[in-house]
Amino acid sequence: MAEKVKFSVSLDAELGEALRQCAEAEDEQISAVVSRALEQYLSHRRLIREGLRAMDEYEAEYGSFSAEEMAEADAWVDDLFGETRRERRSA
């Protein structure tokens, strides 16, 4: 079994209640729900960092992305997520 560490965090009341409800609905401890969510979040953030690093390496070797390439990438991301980048940033 993996070693455990204890943290103290503060959450908005609504988020805390949603967490309690989720744990109850899944018949799990809150710590298990938080651990799973945090694993997913950290994995997602790692992929973003790796992608940004790859883009930097590409640009260092081949030059900056053109406005057309950036527009194509933005359109691809919008199609993938079904929303615009501006909407995601304001959420």
C-alpha positions in Angstrom: 0.0 0.0 0.0 1.3 3.5 -0.9 2.4 5.8 1.9 -0.3 8.4 2.7 0.2 12.1 3.6 -2.4 14.3 5.1 -3.3 17.8 3.8 -5.6 20.4 5.0 -7.4 22.3 2.3 -10.2 24.9 2.2 -13.0 24.7 -0.4 -15.9 26.9 -1.3 -19.0 25.7 0.5 -20.7 24.7 -2.7 -17.7 22.7 -4.0 -17.4 21.0 -0.6 -21.1 20.0 -0.6 -20.7 18.7 -4.2 -17.7 16.6 -3.1 -19.6 15.1 -0.2 -22.5 14.3 -2.5 -20.2 12.7 -5.1 -18.4 10.6 -2.4 -21.7 9.5 -1.0 -23.2 8.6 -4.5 -20.0 6.6 -5.3 -20.0 5.0 -1.8 -16.4 6.2 -1.3 -14.5 8.2 1.2 -14.0 11.8 0.3 -10.2 11.3 0.2 -10.6 8.6 -2.5 -12.7 11.0 -4.7 -10.2 13.8 -4.1 -7.2 11.5 -4.9 -8.7 10.3 -8.1 -9.7 13.9 -9.2 -6.2 15.2 -8.3 -4.5 12.4 -10.3 -6.6 13.3 -13.3 -5.9 17.0 -12.9 -2.1 16.5 -12.5 -2.0 14.2 -15.5 -3.9 16.7 -17.6 -1.5 19.5 -16.5 1.5 17.3 -17.3 0.2 16.7 -20.8 -0.3 20.5 -21.3 3.2 21.2 -20.1 4.6 18.6 -22.4 2.6 19.9 -25.4 3.8 23.5 -24.7 7.4 22.3 -24.4 7.1 20.4 -27.7 5.7 23.5 -29.4 8.6 25.6 -28.0 11.1 23.0 -29.4 9.4 22.9 -32.8 9.4 26.7 -33.0 13.1 26.8 -31.9 14.0 24.5 -34.8 11.6 25.6 -37.5 10.5 29.2 -36.5 7.4 30.6 -35.1 4.0 29.3 -36.1 2.3 31.4 -38.7 -1.0 33.2 -38.1 -2.7 30.6 -40.4 -1.2 27.7 -38.5 -2.4 29.2 -35.2 -5.9 29.8 -36.6 -6.0 26.2 -37.8 -4.9 25.0 -34.4 -7.5 27.2 -32.7 -10.3 25.8 -34.9 -9.2 22.2 -34.2 -9.3 22.8 -30.5 -12.7 24.5 -30.8 -14.0 21.5 -32.7 -12.5 19.1 -30.2 -14.0 20.9 -27.2 -17.1 22.3 -28.8 -16.5 25.8 -27.6 -14.2 28.7 -28.3 -11.0 29.4 -26.5 -12.4 32.7 -25.3 -15.3 30.9 -23.7 -13.0 28.4 -21.9 -10.8 31.2 -20.6 -13.8 33.1 -19.1 -15.1 30.0 -17.4 
